[in-house]
C-alpha cells in the first residue's frame, strides 16, 4: 500500500466519523469513479441525468401553469375581492391563521375582547401572546383598539 492509499483510507474514515450520511450518499459516486473508464456506464449515467432533468423541467412547467392559472383567477376576480380586510364577512375566504380566525369569531360573538379573554379561550400561558396577536390584527385593519382605564379592549373595525 502506498502513502497515497493510506491517506485516502484515513480521509474516508475521518469523513465517515464526521458525517455517516455523507459517506452513505457518496458511496455510489466512489463506485462510479472506480469504473469511470467504462463508456457504457458513463452513457447510462448521462441518460439517467437527462431523464431526471426532463422530469424536473416538467414539474417546473406544471408549477408555472398553476401559478398562471391562479394569477389569472385573482386578476379576473379582483373586483369581487375586498379592498379592505374589514369588508370580509366570516363566511368568505380568509387569509388569517386558525388562531386569528378564532379571535375574530370571539370578537364577533362577544362584541369586544381583551388579552386576558383571548388567553383563556385559546389557552395561552400568559397574556403577552394574546396581546401580540390582537395588536397584529389591529395593524392589519381587522380590529380596533380602545383604551378603557388600564385595560385595552379590542373590537371589530367597522
Secondary structure, 3 states (H helix, E strand, C coil): CCHHHHHHHHHHHHHHHHCHHHHHHHHHHHHHHHCCCCHHHHHHHHHHHHHHHHHHHHHHHHHHHHHHHHHHHHHHCHHHCCCCHHHCCCCCCCCCCHHHHHHHHHHHHHCEECHHHHHHHHCCCCHHHHHHHHHHHHHCCCEEEEEECCEEEEEECC
